[in-house]
Amino acid sequence: MQNSLLTLGHGYTAQALAWRLVPRGWRVMGTIRSADKAPLLAAQGVVPVMWEAGAVREALSSATHLLVSAGPDSEGDPSLRLVKEAVEERARELYWAGYLSTTGVYGDHHGDWVDETTPLAPTTARGEARVAAEAEWGAIPGLPLHVFRLAGIYGPGRGPFAKVRNGTARRIIKPGQVFSRIHVDDIAQVLHASIRRPNPGAVYNVCDDDPAPPQDVLAYAAQLLGLDAPPEVAFDEADLSPMARSFYAENKRVSNARMKDELGVFLKYPDYRVGLRALREAEGS
């Protein structure tokens, strides 16, 4: 039987996984909310599936693997609202299911380290919604679920270079603040490693080796561009959106030891310096 992956929410991360799987003979199906996106997916070798209950149920009936990358909204998990019954019916026939969560489920730890055994204590509504979604997916009988708690994602088209170039970047200074991050290609290789080595019930933090202050990342991006570092702004004086400010309310270092030990993953981009250099080289001068 041909391996067949259905992604519920075929966004940035799911696309990166598809780029790994399609050349290996996988059939990948990805949901879209607009028919305008269908030609792009088809050009990437992905079968577009409209975000409609009937179409998703039909795709699910032939899937051997399932990736849930659509995040919760104000009403809960959108995938389960749409096709929960179909997932429950198909659960025991799937070889692997993955749910993309966030390290925001751990809340604030004042810069200390957290791992997968750390109690979940989100401090934001987004984090609380993720905890609830993890639990709801985990409660589906027979579903071979793997949870991946992702750090801040960057990669092609999602880096700091544009803001540094156009002068809108600011180095927000909050003493002691660090963030963990992960390159999208490393997320894809972690997911692929888990698919090859399934362990239903497993939870993995997916992040690089170097939690770092955000201002350092911007300064390094400017250095790579041959520009002056963006100006510093004290956190208390920064004009931030409520969402941006909420990110600074949580300060922790996230361990990726389980990810590397259990899945045998060697990160292609173990820290932001390696990742940003690669992005810069890829885009050229």
PyRosetta script that sets phi, psi and omega in degrees:
from pyrosetta import init, pose_from_sequence

init()
pose = pose_from_sequence("MQNSLLTLGHGYTAQALAWRLVPRGWRVMGTIRSADKAPLLAAQGVVPVMWEAGAVREALSSATHLLVSAGPDSEGDPSLRLVKEAVEERARELYWAGYLSTTGVYGDHHGDWVDETTPLAPTTARGEARVAAEAEWGAIPGLPLHVFRLAGIYGPGRGPFAKVRNGTARRIIKPGQVFSRIHVDDIAQVLHASIRRPNPGAVYNVCDDDPAPPQDVLAYAAQLLGLDAPPEVAFDEADLSPMARSFYAENKRVSNARMKDELGVFLKYPDYRVGLRALREAEGS")
pose.set_psi(1, 136.8)
pose.set_omega(1, 177.9)
pose.set_phi(2, -72.0)
pose.set_psi(2, 133.2)
pose.set_omega(2, 173.7)
pose.set_phi(3, -63.5)
pose.set_psi(3, 136.0)
pose.set_omega(3, -175.3)
pose.set_phi(4, -139.0)
pose.set_psi(4, 117.7)
pose.set_omega(4, -178.4)
pose.set_phi(5, -105.4)
pose.set_psi(5, 130.3)
pose.set_omega(5, 170.9)
pose.set_phi(6, -107.5)
pose.set_psi(6, 125.2)
pose.set_omega(6, 176.1)
pose.set_phi(7, -106.8)
pose.set_psi(7, 124.2)
pose.set_omega(7, 177.0)
pose.set_phi(8, -92.4)
pose.set_psi(8, 97.2)
pose.set_omega(8, -173.0)
pose.set_phi(9, 99.8)
pose.set_psi(9, 81.2)
pose.set_omega(9, -173.4)
pose.set_phi(10, -88.2)
pose.set_psi(10, 74.3)
pose.set_omega(10, -177.6)
pose.set_phi(11, -100.2)
pose.set_psi(11, -152.0)
pose.set_omega(11, -171.7)
pose.set_phi(12, -57.1)
pose.set_psi(12, -49.6)
pose.set_omega(12, -177.6)
pose.set_phi(13, -71.9)
pose.set_psi(13, -42.7)
pose.set_omega(13, 179.2)
pose.set_phi(14, -61.9)
pose.set_psi(14, -36.4)
pose.set_omega(14, 177.6)
pose.set_phi(15, -62.5)
pose.set_psi(15, -41.3)
pose.set_omega(15, 179.9)
pose.set_phi(16, -62.9)
pose.set_psi(16, -38.3)
pose.set_omega(16, 177.1)
pose.set_phi(17, -67.7)
pose.set_psi(17, -41.1)
pose.set_omega(17, 179.1)
pose.set_phi(18, -60.3)
pose.set_psi(18, -38.2)
pose.set_omega(18, 178.9)
pose.set_phi(19, -62.5)
pose.set_psi(19, -26.3)
pose.set_omega(19, 175.6)
pose.set_phi(20, -81.4)
pose.set_psi(20, -38.5)
pose.set_omega(20, -170.7)
pose.set_phi(21, -84.4)
pose.set_psi(21, -40.3)
pose.set_omega(21, -175.7)
pose.set_phi(22, -57.1)
pose.set_psi(22, -46.1)
pose.set_omega(22, 178.1)
pose.set_phi(23, -64.6)
pose.set_psi(23, -16.0)
pose.set_omega(23, 179.3)
pose.set_phi(24, -94.2)
pose.set_psi(24, 12.8)
pose.set_omega(24, 174.4)
pose.set_phi(25, 90.8)
pose.set_psi(25, 7.8)
pose.set_omega(25, 178.3)
pose.set_phi(26, -75.2)
pose.set_psi(26, 149.6)
pose.set_omega(26, 166.1)
pose.set_phi(27, -96.3)
pose.set_psi(27, 118.6)
pose.set_omega(27, -178.6)
pose.set_phi(28, -115.0)
pose.set_psi(28, 128.5)
pose.set_omega(28, 176.9)
pose.set_phi(29, -116.1)
pose.set_psi(29, 132.8)
pose.set_omega(29, -177.9)
pose.set_phi(30, -130.6)
pose.set_psi(30, 137.0)
pose.set_omega(30, -178.5)
pose.set_phi(31, -80.2)
pose.set_psi(31, 145.5)
pose.set_omega(31, 176.4)
pose.set_phi(32, -135.4)
pose.set_psi(32, 150.9)
pose.set_omega(32, 179.0)
pose.set_phi(33, -99.7)
pose.set_psi(33, -10.2)
pose.set_omega(33, 179.0)
pose.set_phi(34, -132.6)
pose.set_psi(34, 132.9)
pose.set_omega(34, 179.3)
pose.set_phi(35, -64.1)
pose.set_psi(35, -19.1)
pose.set_omega(35, 179.4)
pose.set_phi(36, -62.0)
pose.set_psi(36, -24.5)
pose.set_omega(36, -177.7)
pose.set_phi(37, -85.7)
pose.set_psi(37, -9.5)
pose.set_omega(37, -175.6)
pose.set_phi(38, -60.2)
pose.set_psi(38, -45.2)
pose.set_omega(38, -179.4)
pose.set_phi(39, -60.8)
pose.set_psi(39, -36.2)
pose.set_omega(39, 179.7)
pose.set_phi(40, -64.7)
pose.set_psi(40, -45.6)
pose.set_omega(40, 178.4)
pose.set_phi(41, -63.0)
pose.set_psi(41, -44.2)
pose.set_omega(41, -179.3)
pose.set_phi(42, -60.5)
pose.set_psi(42, -37.7)
pose.set_omega(42, 178.9)
pose.set_phi(43, -65.7)
pose.set_psi(43, -24.1)
pose.set_omega(43, 178.3)
pose.set_phi(44, -90.4)
pose.set_psi(44, 4.2)
pose.set_omega(44, -179.7)
pose.set_phi(45, 83.1)
pose.set_psi(45, 14.7)
pose.set_omega(45, -178.3)
pose.set_phi(46, -105.3)
pose.set_psi(46, 135.8)
pose.set_omega(46, 178.1)
pose.set_phi(47, -81.2)
pose.set_psi(47, 116.1)
pose.set_omega(47, -179.6)
pose.set_phi(48, -75.0)
pose.set_psi(48, 138.5)
pose.set_omega(48, 179.2)
pose.set_phi(49, -127.4)
pose.set_psi(49, 120.9)
pose.set_omega(49, 179.8)
pose.set_phi(50, -66.1)
pose.set_psi(50, 143.9)
pose.set_omega(50, -179.2)
pose.set_phi(51, -76.5)
pose.set_psi(51, 72.0)
pose.set_omega(51, 178.0)
pose.set_phi(52, -137.0)
pose.set_psi(52, 144.0)
pose.set_omega(52, -172.8)
pose.set_phi(53, -54.5)
pose.set_psi(53, -46.5)
pose.set_omega(53, -177.5)
pose.set_phi(54, -63.1)
pose.set_psi(54, -45.4)
pose.set_omega(54, -178.3)
pose.set_phi(55, -67.0)
pose.set_psi(55, -40.1)
pose.set_omega(55, -179.5)
pose.set_phi(56, -70.1)
pose.set_psi(56, -39.3)
pose.set_omega(56, 176.8)
pose.set_phi(57, -60.5)
pose.set_psi(57, -42.6)
pose.set_omega(57, 179.7)
pose.set_phi(58, -63.4)
pose.set_psi(58, -43.8)
pose.set_omega(58, 178.6)
pose.set_phi(59, -64.0)
pose.set_psi(59, -40.9)
pose.set_omega(59, -179.4)
pose.set_phi(60, -62.7)
pose.set_psi(60, -31.8)
pose.set_omega(60, -177.3)
pose.set_phi(61, -64.5)
pose.set_psi(61, -23.4)
pose.set_omega(61, -179.9)
pose.set_phi(62, -108.6)
pose.set_psi(62, 2.4)
pose.set_omega(62, -178.0)
pose.set_phi(63, -80.9)
pose.set_psi(63, 141.2)
pose.set_omega(63, 171.6)
pose.set_phi(64, -100.5)
pose.set_psi(64, -20.2)
pose.set_omega(64, -177.9)
pose.set_phi(65, -137.2)
pose.set_psi(65, 150.9)
pose.set_omega(65, -176.6)
pose.set_phi(66, -136.2)
pose.set_psi(66, 131.0)
pose.set_omega(66, 174.5)
pose.set_phi(67, -121.7)
pose.set_psi(67, 125.2)
pose.set_omega(67, 178.7)
pose.set_phi(68, -104.6)
pose.set_psi(68, 107.6)
pose.set_omega(68, -179.8)
pose.set_phi(69, -116.7)
pose.set_psi(69, -4.6)
pose.set_omega(69, 176.1)
pose.set_phi(70, -77.5)
pose.set_psi(70, 121.3)
pose.set_omega(70, -177.5)
pose.set_phi(71, -78.1)
pose.set_psi(71, 164.8)
pose.set_omega(71, 178.7)
pose.set_phi(72, -68.6)
pose.set_psi(72, 154.7)
pose.set_omega(72, 174.8)
pose.set_phi(73, -118.6)
pose.set_psi(73, -165.0)
pose.set_omega(73, -175.6)
pose.set_phi(74, -65.0)
pose.set_psi(74, -16.7)
pose.set_omega(74, -178.8)
pose.set_phi(75, -106.5)
pose.set_psi(75, 4.7)
pose.set_omega(75, 179.3)
pose.set_phi(76, 113.4)
pose.set_psi(76, -154.2)
pose.set_omega(76, -176.5)
pose.set_phi(77, -83.0)
pose.set_psi(77, 119.5)
pose.set_omega(77, -175.1)
pose.set_phi(78, -69.1)
pose.set_psi(78, -32.2)
pose.set_omega(78, -179.4)
pose.set_phi(79, -67.1)
pose.set_psi(79, -42.7)
pose.set_omega(79, 179.8)
pose.set_phi(80, -69.9)
pose.set_psi(80, -33.3)
pose.set_omega(80, 174.8)
pose.set_phi(81, -61.3)
pose.set_psi(81, -36.9)
pose.set_omega(81, -173.9)
pose.set_phi(82, -79.9)
pose.set_psi(82, -45.6)
pose.set_omega(82, -169.9)
pose.set_phi(83, -141.4)
pose.set_psi(83, 33.6)
pose.set_omega(83, -177.4)
pose.set_phi(84, -57.8)
pose.set_psi(84, -45.0)
pose.set_omega(84, -178.0)
pose.set_phi(85, -61.4)
pose.set_psi(85, -40.6)
pose.set_omega(85, 179.5)
pose.set_phi(86, -66.3)
pose.set_psi(86, -38.3)
pose.set_omega(86, 177.3)
pose.set_phi(87, -64.0)
pose.set_psi(87, -43.3)
pose.set_omega(87, 179.7)
pose.set_phi(88, -61.4)
pose.set_psi(88, -38.7)
pose.set_omega(88, -179.9)
pose.set_phi(89, -69.4)
pose.set_psi(89, -33.2)
pose.set_omega(89, -174.4)
pose.set_phi(90, -93.4)
pose.set_psi(90, -11.9)
pose.set_omega(90, -167.4)
pose.set_phi(91, -51.0)
pose.set_psi(91, -48.7)
pose.set_omega(91, -173.9)
pose.set_phi(92, -73.1)
pose.set_psi(92, -12.1)
pose.set_omega(92, 179.4)
pose.set_phi(93, -93.7)
pose.set_psi(93, -8.7)
pose.set_omega(93, 179.1)
pose.set_phi(94, -82.6)
pose.set_psi(94, 142.4)
pose.set_omega(94, 176.7)
pose.set_phi(95, -81.9)
pose.set_psi(95, -27.3)
pose.set_omega(95, -173.2)
pose.set_phi(96, -160.9)
pose.set_psi(96, 141.3)
pose.set_omega(96, 171.7)
pose.set_phi(97, -137.0)
pose.set_psi(97, 138.1)
pose.set_omega(97, 179.4)
pose.set_phi(98, -125.2)
pose.set_psi(98, 139.7)
pose.set_omega(98, 175.5)
pose.set_phi(99, -120.0)
pose.set_psi(99, 124.1)
pose.set_omega(99, 179.3)
pose.set_phi(100, -88.7)
pose.set_psi(100, 108.9)
pose.set_omega(100, 179.4)
pose.set_phi(101, -107.2)
pose.set_psi(101, -154.0)
pose.set_omega(101, -175.8)
pose.set_phi(102, -144.9)
pose.set_psi(102, 152.2)
pose.set_omega(102, 174.8)
pose.set_phi(103, -70.4)
pose.set_psi(103, -7.0)
pose.set_omega(103, 175.6)
pose.set_phi(104, -63.0)
pose.set_psi(104, -13.9)
pose.set_omega(104, 179.6)
pose.set_phi(105, -67.7)
pose.set_psi(105, -17.9)
pose.set_omega(105, -178.0)
pose.set_phi(106, -83.9)
pose.set_psi(106, -18.9)
pose.set_omega(106, -178.6)
pose.set_phi(107, 76.1)
pose.set_psi(107, -154.5)
pose.set_omega(107, -175.6)
pose.set_phi(108, -96.3)
pose.set_psi(108, 131.7)
pose.set_omega(108, 178.0)
pose.set_phi(109, -128.4)
pose.set_psi(109, 21.5)
pose.set_omega(109, 172.6)
pose.set_phi(110, 54.5)
pose.set_psi(110, 36.6)
pose.set_omega(110, 177.3)
pose.set_phi(111, 87.7)
pose.set_psi(111, -3.5)
pose.set_omega(111, 179.4)
pose.set_phi(112, -76.9)
pose.set_psi(112, 166.7)
pose.set_omega(112, -179.6)
pose.set_phi(113, -79.8)
pose.set_psi(113, 145.2)
pose.set_omega(113, 171.8)
pose.set_phi(114, -127.8)
pose.set_psi(114, 154.3)
pose.set_omega(114, 172.1)
pose.set_phi(115, -137.6)
pose.set_psi(115, -171.1)
pose.set_omega(115, -172.9)
pose.set_phi(116, -68.6)
pose.set_psi(116, -13.9)
pose.set_omega(116, 177.9)
pose.set_phi(117, -90.7)
pose.set_psi(117, -6.1)
pose.set_omega(117, -179.7)
pose.set_phi(118, -66.9)
pose.set_psi(118, 131.8)
pose.set_omega(118, 178.3)
pose.set_phi(119, -57.5)
pose.set_psi(119, 143.3)
pose.set_omega(119, -179.7)
pose.set_phi(120, -80.4)
pose.set_psi(120, 124.4)
pose.set_omega(120, -177.1)
pose.set_phi(121, -146.0)
pose.set_psi(121, 63.6)
pose.set_omega(121, -176.4)
pose.set_phi(122, -62.8)
pose.set_psi(122, 147.2)
pose.set_omega(122, 179.7)
pose.set_phi(123, -111.3)
pose.set_psi(123, 0.9)
pose.set_omega(123, 179.4)
pose.set_phi(124, -123.7)
pose.set_psi(124, 160.1)
pose.set_omega(124, 177.0)
pose.set_phi(125, -63.1)
pose.set_psi(125, -35.7)
pose.set_omega(125, 178.9)
pose.set_phi(126, -63.6)
pose.set_psi(126, -42.7)
pose.set_omega(126, 179.2)
pose.set_phi(127, -65.0)
pose.set_psi(127, -40.0)
pose.set_omega(127, 178.5)
pose.set_phi(128, -63.6)
pose.set_psi(128, -39.4)
pose.set_omega(128, 179.2)
pose.set_phi(129, -65.0)
pose.set_psi(129, -35.9)
pose.set_omega(129, 178.4)
pose.set_phi(130, -68.4)
pose.set_psi(130, -40.6)
pose.set_omega(130, 177.3)
pose.set_phi(131, -60.1)
pose.set_psi(131, -44.2)
pose.set_omega(131, 179.7)
pose.set_phi(132, -63.9)
pose.set_psi(132, -40.8)
pose.set_omega(132, -179.8)
pose.set_phi(133, -67.2)
pose.set_psi(133, -42.2)
pose.set_omega(133, 176.3)
pose.set_phi(134, -55.6)
pose.set_psi(134, -45.0)
pose.set_omega(134, -177.4)
pose.set_phi(135, -66.6)
pose.set_psi(135, -40.3)
pose.set_omega(135, -177.8)
pose.set_phi(136, -67.1)
pose.set_psi(136, -42.5)
pose.set_omega(136, 176.7)
pose.set_phi(137, -66.5)
pose.set_psi(137, -38.8)
pose.set_omega(137, -178.7)
pose.set_phi(138, -67.9)
pose.set_psi(138, -18.8)
pose.set_omega(138, -177.9)
pose.set_phi(139, -87.0)
pose.set_psi(139, -4.0)
pose.set_omega(139, -179.2)
pose.set_phi(140, -74.8)
pose.set_psi(140, 116.7)
pose.set_omega(140, -175.9)
pose.set_phi(141, -59.3)
pose.set_psi(141, 132.3)
pose.set_omega(141, 173.8)
pose.set_phi(142, 79.6)
pose.set_psi(142, -3.8)
pose.set_omega(142, -178.3)
pose.set_phi(143, -77.2)
pose.set_psi(143, 122.1)
pose.set_omega(143, -179.2)
pose.set_phi(144, -77.9)
pose.set_psi(144, 70.5)
pose.set_omega(144, -168.9)
pose.set_phi(145, -84.2)
pose.set_psi(145, 138.3)
pose.set_omega(145, 171.9)
pose.set_phi(146, -125.8)
pose.set_psi(146, 130.6)
pose.set_omega(146, -178.6)
pose.set_phi(147, -106.4)
pose.set_psi(147, 131.0)
pose.set_omega(147, -179.6)
pose.set_phi(148, -119.0)
pose.set_psi(148, 112.9)
pose.set_omega(148, -179.0)
pose.set_phi(149, -94.3)
pose.set_psi(149, 104.7)
pose.set_omega(149, -171.6)
pose.set_phi(150, -88.0)
pose.set_psi(150, 139.7)
pose.set_omega(150, 169.7)
pose.set_phi(151, -80.9)
pose.set_psi(151, -172.2)
pose.set_omega(151, -179.8)
pose.set_phi(152, -61.5)
pose.set_psi(152, 128.2)
pose.set_omega(152, -172.7)
pose.set_phi(153, -94.4)
pose.set_psi(153, 134.9)
pose.set_omega(153, 171.1)
pose.set_phi(154, -139.3)
pose.set_psi(154, 169.1)
pose.set_omega(154, -179.0)
pose.set_phi(155, 161.0)
pose.set_psi(155, -164.1)
pose.set_omega(155, -179.9)
pose.set_phi(156, -54.6)
pose.set_psi(156, 126.5)
pose.set_omega(156, -178.8)
pose.set_phi(157, 80.9)
pose.set_psi(157, -6.5)
pose.set_omega(157, 179.6)
pose.set_phi(158, -133.6)
pose.set_psi(158, 69.1)
pose.set_omega(158, 177.5)
pose.set_phi(159, -135.7)
pose.set_psi(159, 178.3)
pose.set_omega(159, -176.0)
pose.set_phi(160, -84.8)
pose.set_psi(160, -4.2)
pose.set_omega(160, -169.8)
pose.set_phi(161, -62.8)
pose.set_psi(161, -40.7)
pose.set_omega(161, -176.6)
pose.set_phi(162, -61.0)
pose.set_psi(162, -46.1)
pose.set_omega(162, -179.0)
pose.set_phi(163, -68.2)
pose.set_psi(163, -34.8)
pose.set_omega(163, 177.7)
pose.set_phi(164, -66.6)
pose.set_psi(164, -42.2)
pose.set_omega(164, -179.2)
pose.set_phi(165, -63.7)
pose.set_psi(165, -44.8)
pose.set_omega(165, -174.4)
pose.set_phi(166, -85.8)
pose.set_psi(166, 2.4)
pose.set_omega(166, 173.7)
pose.set_phi(167, 82.3)
pose.set_psi(167, 9.2)
pose.set_omega(167, -179.3)
pose.set_phi(168, -92.6)
pose.set_psi(168, -8.5)
pose.set_omega(168, -179.0)
pose.set_phi(169, -71.7)
pose.set_psi(169, 142.3)
pose.set_omega(169, 176.0)
pose.set_phi(170, -134.2)
pose.set_psi(170, 137.6)
pose.set_omega(170, 175.9)
pose.set_phi(171, -89.2)
pose.set_psi(171, 102.0)
pose.set_omega(171, -179.2)
pose.set_phi(172, -78.6)
pose.set_psi(172, 120.8)
pose.set_omega(172, -175.0)
pose.set_phi(173, -103.5)
pose.set_psi(173, 112.7)
pose.set_omega(173, 171.5)
pose.set_phi(174, -128.5)
pose.set_psi(174, 104.6)
pose.set_omega(174, -172.1)
pose.set_phi(175, -50.7)
pose.set_psi(175, 130.9)
pose.set_omega(175, 177.7)
pose.set_phi(176, 85.3)
pose.set_psi(176, -7.4)
pose.set_omega(176, -176.2)
pose.set_phi(177, -74.7)
pose.set_psi(177, 131.9)
pose.set_omega(177, 173.4)
pose.set_phi(178, -135.4)
pose.set_psi(178, 155.5)
pose.set_omega(178, 173.9)
pose.set_phi(179, -130.0)
pose.set_psi(179, 147.1)
pose.set_omega(179, 169.5)
pose.set_phi(180, -94.7)
pose.set_psi(180, 152.5)
pose.set_omega(180, -178.5)
pose.set_phi(181, -146.2)
pose.set_psi(181, 170.3)
pose.set_omega(181, -178.3)
pose.set_phi(182, -155.7)
pose.set_psi(182, 137.1)
pose.set_omega(182, 176.7)
pose.set_phi(183, -76.0)
pose.set_psi(183, 140.5)
pose.set_omega(183, -175.3)
pose.set_phi(184, -60.1)
pose.set_psi(184, -33.2)
pose.set_omega(184, 179.0)
pose.set_phi(185, -67.5)
pose.set_psi(185, -31.1)
pose.set_omega(185, 176.0)
pose.set_phi(186, -73.1)
pose.set_psi(186, -33.4)
pose.set_omega(186, 173.5)
pose.set_phi(187, -60.5)
pose.set_psi(187, -44.6)
pose.set_omega(187, -178.4)
pose.set_phi(188, -60.9)
pose.set_psi(188, -40.9)
pose.set_omega(188, -179.4)
pose.set_phi(189, -71.4)
pose.set_psi(189, -30.5)
pose.set_omega(189, 175.7)
pose.set_phi(190, -66.2)
pose.set_psi(190, -45.4)
pose.set_omega(190, 178.8)
pose.set_phi(191, -61.3)
pose.set_psi(191, -43.7)
pose.set_omega(191, -179.9)
pose.set_phi(192, -63.6)
pose.set_psi(192, -40.9)
pose.set_omega(192, 178.2)
pose.set_phi(193, -62.1)
pose.set_psi(193, -39.2)
pose.set_omega(193, 178.5)
pose.set_phi(194, -67.3)
pose.set_psi(194, -39.1)
pose.set_omega(194, 177.9)
pose.set_phi(195, -61.0)
pose.set_psi(195, -39.7)
pose.set_omega(195, 179.9)
pose.set_phi(196, -73.9)
pose.set_psi(196, -24.2)
pose.set_omega(196, -176.2)
pose.set_phi(197, -132.1)
pose.set_psi(197, 67.3)
pose.set_omega(197, -173.7)
pose.set_phi(198, -66.0)
pose.set_psi(198, 145.3)
pose.set_omega(198, 178.1)
pose.set_phi(199, -148.4)
pose.set_psi(199, 76.8)
pose.set_omega(199, -174.6)
pose.set_phi(200, -50.8)
pose.set_psi(200, 135.5)
pose.set_omega(200, -177.2)
pose.set_phi(201, 96.2)
pose.set_psi(201, -9.2)
pose.set_omega(201, -177.4)
pose.set_phi(202, -72.8)
pose.set_psi(202, 148.8)
pose.set_omega(202, 174.6)
pose.set_phi(203, -126.4)
pose.set_psi(203, 132.6)
pose.set_omega(203, -178.9)
pose.set_phi(204, -129.8)
pose.set_psi(204, 131.0)
pose.set_omega(204, 165.7)
pose.set_phi(205, -77.7)
pose.set_psi(205, 133.6)
pose.set_omega(205, -179.0)
pose.set_phi(206, -119.6)
pose.set_psi(206, 102.1)
pose.set_omega(206, -177.1)
pose.set_phi(207, -156.7)
pose.set_psi(207, 168.6)
pose.set_omega(207, 179.2)
pose.set_phi(208, -86.8)
pose.set_psi(208, -169.9)
pose.set_omega(208, -172.3)
pose.set_phi(209, -89.0)
pose.set_psi(209, -4.5)
pose.set_omega(209, -166.1)
pose.set_phi(210, -134.1)
pose.set_psi(210, 81.0)
pose.set_omega(210, 171.9)
pose.set_phi(211, -59.1)
pose.set_psi(211, 131.6)
pose.set_omega(211, -170.6)
pose.set_phi(212, -142.8)
pose.set_psi(212, 153.6)
pose.set_omega(212, 175.7)
pose.set_phi(213, -63.5)
pose.set_psi(213, 136.8)
pose.set_omega(213, -177.0)
pose.set_phi(214, -61.4)
pose.set_psi(214, -31.0)
pose.set_omega(214, 179.7)
pose.set_phi(215, -66.3)
pose.set_psi(215, -29.0)
pose.set_omega(215, 177.7)
pose.set_phi(216, -68.5)
pose.set_psi(216, -36.3)
pose.set_omega(216, 179.5)
pose.set_phi(217, -64.9)
pose.set_psi(217, -45.1)
pose.set_omega(217, 178.8)
pose.set_phi(218, -64.7)
pose.set_psi(218, -39.7)
pose.set_omega(218, 179.3)
pose.set_phi(219, -64.0)
pose.set_psi(219, -38.5)
pose.set_omega(219, -179.9)
pose.set_phi(220, -70.6)
pose.set_psi(220, -37.6)
pose.set_omega(220, 176.5)
pose.set_phi(221, -60.9)
pose.set_psi(221, -43.3)
pose.set_omega(221, 178.1)
pose.set_phi(222, -62.6)
pose.set_psi(222, -41.0)
pose.set_omega(222, 178.5)
pose.set_phi(223, -59.0)
pose.set_psi(223, -43.1)
pose.set_omega(223, -179.9)
pose.set_phi(224, -64.9)
pose.set_psi(224, -28.9)
pose.set_omega(224, 179.3)
pose.set_phi(225, -87.1)
pose.set_psi(225, -6.2)
pose.set_omega(225, -177.1)
pose.set_phi(226, 73.5)
pose.set_psi(226, 27.6)
pose.set_omega(226, -178.6)
pose.set_phi(227, -115.0)
pose.set_psi(227, 163.0)
pose.set_omega(227, 174.5)
pose.set_phi(228, -67.4)
pose.set_psi(228, 150.3)
pose.set_omega(228, 177.0)
pose.set_phi(229, -62.5)
pose.set_psi(229, 142.7)
pose.set_omega(229, 177.3)
pose.set_phi(230, -57.8)
pose.set_psi(230, 154.4)
pose.set_omega(230, -178.6)
pose.set_phi(231, -63.9)
pose.set_psi(231, 150.5)
pose.set_omega(231, 176.8)
pose.set_phi(232, -86.2)
pose.set_psi(232, 141.5)
pose.set_omega(232, 175.6)
pose.set_phi(233, -135.4)
pose.set_psi(233, 127.8)
pose.set_omega(233, 177.2)
pose.set_phi(234, -63.8)
pose.set_psi(234, 140.9)
pose.set_omega(234, -177.0)
pose.set_phi(235, -54.6)
pose.set_psi(235, -43.4)
pose.set_omega(235, -177.2)
pose.set_phi(236, -65.3)
pose.set_psi(236, -20.3)
pose.set_omega(236, -178.2)
pose.set_phi(237, -104.4)
pose.set_psi(237, -3.1)
pose.set_omega(237, -174.8)
pose.set_phi(238, -75.9)
pose.set_psi(238, 140.9)
pose.set_omega(238, 176.2)
pose.set_phi(239, -88.7)
pose.set_psi(239, 89.1)
pose.set_omega(239, -176.0)
pose.set_phi(240, -113.8)
pose.set_psi(240, 147.6)
pose.set_omega(240, 172.9)
pose.set_phi(241, -67.4)
pose.set_psi(241, 159.2)
pose.set_omega(241, 177.5)
pose.set_phi(242, -55.4)
pose.set_psi(242, -38.3)
pose.set_omega(242, 179.9)
pose.set_phi(243, -67.1)
pose.set_psi(243, -45.8)
pose.set_omega(243, 179.7)
pose.set_phi(244, -61.7)
pose.set_psi(244, -41.3)
pose.set_omega(244, 179.8)
pose.set_phi(245, -65.1)
pose.set_psi(245, -32.8)
pose.set_omega(245, -178.4)
pose.set_phi(246, -67.2)
pose.set_psi(246, -29.8)
pose.set_omega(246, 178.1)
pose.set_phi(247, -62.2)
pose.set_psi(247, -36.4)
pose.set_omega(247, -178.8)
pose.set_phi(248, -75.8)
pose.set_psi(248, -9.1)
pose.set_omega(248, 178.3)
pose.set_phi(249, -76.1)
pose.set_psi(249, -12.4)
pose.set_omega(249, -179.2)
pose.set_phi(250, -119.5)
pose.set_psi(250, 129.2)
pose.set_omega(250, -174.3)
pose.set_phi(251, -135.6)
pose.set_psi(251, 112.4)
pose.set_omega(251, -177.4)
pose.set_phi(252, -157.9)
pose.set_psi(252, 159.1)
pose.set_omega(252, 172.1)
pose.set_phi(253, -110.5)
pose.set_psi(253, 127.1)
pose.set_omega(253, -172.3)
pose.set_phi(254, -105.2)
pose.set_psi(254, 125.8)
pose.set_omega(254, 179.9)
pose.set_phi(255, -81.0)
pose.set_psi(255, 136.0)
pose.set_omega(255, 175.5)
pose.set_phi(256, -111.0)
pose.set_psi(256, 18.8)
pose.set_omega(256, -173.8)
pose.set_phi(257, -60.7)
pose.set_psi(257, -42.5)
pose.set_omega(257, -178.6)
pose.set_phi(258, -63.9)
pose.set_psi(258, -43.2)
pose.set_omega(258, 179.0)
pose.set_phi(259, -54.5)
pose.set_psi(259, -46.5)
pose.set_omega(259, -177.1)
pose.set_phi(260, -75.0)
pose.set_psi(260, -40.3)
pose.set_omega(260, -176.7)
pose.set_phi(261, -69.9)
pose.set_psi(261, -47.0)
pose.set_omega(261, -173.9)
pose.set_phi(262, -81.2)
pose.set_psi(262, -33.2)
pose.set_omega(262, -175.8)
pose.set_phi(263, -101.8)
pose.set_psi(263, -6.5)
pose.set_omega(263, 178.6)
pose.set_phi(264, 66.0)
pose.set_psi(264, 30.9)
pose.set_omega(264, -175.9)
pose.set_phi(265, -85.0)
pose.set_psi(265, 133.0)
pose.set_omega(265, 169.6)
pose.set_phi(266, -111.1)
pose.set_psi(266, 112.7)
pose.set_omega(266, -175.0)
pose.set_phi(267, -63.5)
pose.set_psi(267, 133.9)
pose.set_omega(267, 174.9)
pose.set_phi(268, -72.4)
pose.set_psi(268, -31.1)
pose.set_omega(268, -178.3)
pose.set_phi(269, -127.8)
pose.set_psi(269, 80.6)
pose.set_omega(269, -173.2)
pose.set_phi(270, -71.8)
pose.set_psi(270, -14.2)
pose.set_omega(270, 173.9)
pose.set_phi(271, -151.2)
pose.set_psi(271, 170.4)
pose.set_omega(271, -174.1)
pose.set_phi(272, -65.9)
pose.set_psi(272, -26.7)
pose.set_omega(272, -179.8)
pose.set_phi(273, -65.5)
pose.set_psi(273, -46.7)
pose.set_omega(273, 178.0)
pose.set_phi(274, -62.7)
pose.set_psi(274, -44.1)
pose.set_omega(274, -178.8)
pose.set_phi(275, -63.7)
pose.set_psi(275, -44.8)
pose.set_omega(275, -179.1)
pose.set_phi(276, -69.2)
pose.set_psi(276, -36.7)
pose.set_omega(276, 176.6)
pose.set_phi(277, -61.1)
pose.set_psi(277, -41.8)
pose.set_omega(277, 179.5)
pose.set_phi(278, -64.2)
pose.set_psi(278, -42.1)
pose.set_omega(278, 179.0)
pose.set_phi(279, -64.0)
pose.set_psi(279, -41.1)
pose.set_omega(279, -180.0)
pose.set_phi(280, -64.9)
pose.set_psi(280, -42.5)
pose.set_omega(280, 179.3)
pose.set_phi(281, -65.5)
pose.set_psi(281, -35.5)
pose.set_omega(281, -178.1)
pose.set_phi(282, -69.1)
pose.set_psi(282, -35.3)
pose.set_omega(282, -178.3)
pose.set_phi(283, -84.4)
pose.set_psi(283, -14.8)
pose.set_omega(283, 177.5)
pose.set_phi(284, 76.0)
pose.set_psi(284, -168.6)
pose.set_omega(284, -176.3)
pose.set_phi(285, -81.8)
pose.dump_pdb("model.pdb")
